[in-house]
């Protein structure tokens, strides 16, 4: 818990979010064979979104607790409580 408090005391910029998303969320999206397109941090949780524009269209959003670094919820194509901006994560 102490690490999480220290993490949020410093400024979280886009680079930090991308690094966390690549480390914590990308393995999930690789397994689902969906490219990850964006991520954001809200209230100690990392929200990440993956989407593919094929037919049929597939999309998924996940919520990761940053203190445990575990996926705690998957939202599917709809229902994610936060807006995740689509940004190129490479």
N, C-alpha and C positions, 0 to 999 in steps of 0.2 A: 504494500500500500504506500509505503514511503516513496518508492520509485515513481509511482503514479502521480503523487503530489508534486514531486520535483519536476516531472515531465510537464505538468500544466502550469507551473510557475514561470517557465520560460516561454517565449513566444513560439507558437506552432505555425510554421510557414508551409507553403505548398510543398516544398522539398521534403519536409518531415512527414507530411501526410502521404506523399508518394512512396517514400521509403518504407513506411509502416504498411501501406497497402500492398506493396510488392512482397514484403516478408510474410504478412499475416493472411492476406486474402487471395493473392494470386494462386497459391496451390489449390485452393478450393475451386476457383474458376478454371484452372487447367484441367482438373479432374472432371468438371462438368463440360469441358470443351466449349467454353464461352469466353470470349475476350473481355478482360476487365476494362471498363471505360472511364471510371471515375471513383472518387472517394472523398469523404469528409469526416471530420471529428466533431461530435456533439456530446457534451456532458460525459466524457470519459468513455465513449464508445466510438469505434471506427465503423462507419457505414460504407460499404463498397458496392458498386453496381457493375454487373457484366451484361453484355448485350451482343447479340449477333443479328445481322439484318437479313439472314437467309430466309428461306421458305421451308417450313414454317418458322416464323420469328420466335426467337427464344430470348428471355431476359430473366435476370435474377438479382436480388439485392440481399446482402447479409449484414448482420450486426455482430461486431466483435467487441467483447469486453477487454479493454486495454490493460486492466489489472491482472487478468488471468491469461490474456492472449488466446482466448477460446471463442469459437463461433457460438453465439447463444441463440440466434434466431435467423431464419431464412424467410424472406418475404415473397419470393416468386416474382412474377412480372408486375404485380401491383400490391399496394398496401404498405409500402415503406413509409414510416412517419416523417422522414426528413427528405429534403430535396438534395439529390446528388447530382452536381453539375457534371456534364459529359466533358471530360478532358482527356487528352491523349496521354496515356501512361505507357512509356516505353522503357 
